[in-house]
Amino acid sequence: HGTFLLNFNLELVSELVRSPSKEPDYRAGRPHGTFITNLHVDAAAIKSALQKAWGADQKLSAIPNITKLVLEKYSTDEWNLKF
């Protein structure tokens, strides 16, 4: 997953998100705040770029059944362990 930070209070991240109990060597004890930044890009530009990249040019005709997706897809080992 990922998050596009546009106008986020970055100081809150180190205050509210705990450091991991295990960390890779490259992290070198650095706090979360050193890994993130605001993009300083208009939200509409991000939305437009994502729509274009993902071919998402149609509105949903119905909201997917999230419970069914979780049970049948996203909670399976096939989905979660495929990489």
N, C-alpha and C positions, 0 to 999 in steps of 0.2 A: 504494500500500500504506500501511498504517498500523500503529501499534503502541500498545497500551494499556499504559502503564507504571504499575504498581501499587505496587511496593516496590523500585524500581531504584536502584542507586547512581549518581546523576546525575553525580558527579564523574568517573566512568570515561569518560563520553562524550567530553568534550573531550580526555581523555588518550589514548583509543584510536581515535577517529574523526578522520581527517585533514580539515582545512579544504579546501573545494573550490578548484580552480585558478581557476575563474571563479565569480563570485557576483553576484546581482542587487543593485541599489542599496539596496533596503530592508534588506539584511543588514548593511550598514555595518560590515563587518569583525568583527561579533560572533561569538563562538564558539558551537558547537552547544548548549552548556548553557543558553544564554539562550532557546532555542526549545522547550525540553521541560520537563515537570514530571510528577511522580507524581500520579495521580488521587485517591488516598486514598479509594478505593471498594472494596468487597468484590469479589473475583474472581467469585463466584457471581452477583452482581448484574449485572456486565458480561456474563457468559455468557448469562444469562437475557434481558437486553435485546437482545443480538445475535440470539439464537434467535427472539425475537418479531419483531424488525424484518425479519429475513431469511426468516421462515416456515420455519425449520429445526426442525421439530417431529418429524421422523422420523430414526431411526438409519439409517446407510448399510447396505445389505444386502451390499455388496462395496466394497472400496477401488478407486477409479478407476485405470486404467492411466496413470500419470503420464507415462511415456515417450511413449506415443501422444498424449496431450494436448499435450505440448511440441512434438512433431514436426508434428502436424496443426493445432494452433491457436496456442499461445503463442509460437512462433518465426516466425510468418508476419507479413509486412508489413501485411496486412489487420487483424490484431489489434493490432500494436504501433504502427501509424501512424494509427489511426482517429480520433485527436483532434487 
